[in-house]
Amino acid sequence: MSSTLTDLLATALAARAPLIERLAAEHTDAYRLFHGTVEGEPGLTVDRYGPMLLVQTFHHPLSLDSLAELQAFYATALPGLPLIWNDRSGKHSRIANPLPPEQQAVAETPCEFSELGVRYRFQARHAGQDPWLFLDLRAARRRIMQEAPGKSLLNMFAYTCGVGIAAAKAGARHVINVDFAESSLAVGKDNAPLNTLATRPRFIKCDAFAALRQYAGIGQPRMVRGKHLPPFPALEPHRFDIVFLDPPRYAKSPFGVVDLINDYAALFKPALLATAEGGTLVCCNNVAQVDREAWLDQLERSARKAGRPLREAEWITPEDDFPSLDDKPPLKTVLLRV
């Protein structure tokens, strides 16, 4: 007999009990409670963000019965946490389902949660589509906090600047967050004063290629083939102790193309050149079909070609709330000593 949704949710929660206990001791109240295909219901995820539960569907919407089953289970298992459902199963992953007015008000009300002692803002619904902090990157933020004390850090594709805020909280001496979306940086700017930070992070709105080329000392022209490029801030060449690189799967701008399948090197080379000798470059690739060993081989070849061979590579895998059937999680993160 096949398991009911309630059975699947209960099994997933029981499997996480030791992790949730450890995370609570680390002042963390944000984690994944149910992880889709791996736990028996493809396209369904349930995340806790402090005082809120966020349900997301990516393959097909929830039926009314399934939604009621989810609500009933968590009302008993985790009482007092409102549950908001965002259906993202349509084209472009936009949130499609309307909410009753009282739920909409809750979904749009800012709240706060903690991860590893760092405070972050959260809204279940906002102008964008993704949650303001990606929980599968907790392992990487944890590792950055171990590396950060006394170091300078460049956080590229910073989104809401979670890595940068965590680094500053851990004692980094200099933190720069770069993203092209002012709305994302604004969340980071709101997160900073929630915490007692060793340094005041900087937030720079800029195309990633333009920023990396300038920091790397390659330079970014204002015109290409006789055409003016969009405006971008002038940045002095600088090499950072730590560079964190978390690009989207694909993005195109007048400055270049981000393509994690076919051309990670286009970003990797300037990021490497913006990393200090003896420093640390952390690279992420969230494309499931990319084999991690083949990807690391590409990075090693690119580094040798740039005259900066890698000295060490350390894989950072998502924590136990993001289980994997084959030990090949879609998110691949590697820490490189350069």
Secondary structure, DSSP 8 states (H G I E B T S, - for coil): ----HHHHHHHHHHHHHHHHHHHHHTT--EEEEEEGGGGTSTTEEEEEETTEEEEEESSS---HHHHHHHHHHHHHHSTT--EEEEE--SGGG-------HHHHHHHTS-EEEEETTEEEEE-SS-SSSS-SS-GGGHHHHHHHHHH-TT-EEEEET-TTTHHHHHHHHHT-SEEEEEES-HHHHHHHHHHGGGS--SS--EEEE--HHHHHHHHHTS---SEETTEE-----------EEEEEE---SEEEETTEEEETTT-THHHHHHHHHTEEEEEEEEEEE--TTS-HHHHHHHHHHHHHHTT---SEEEEE---TTS--SSS--S-EEEEEE-
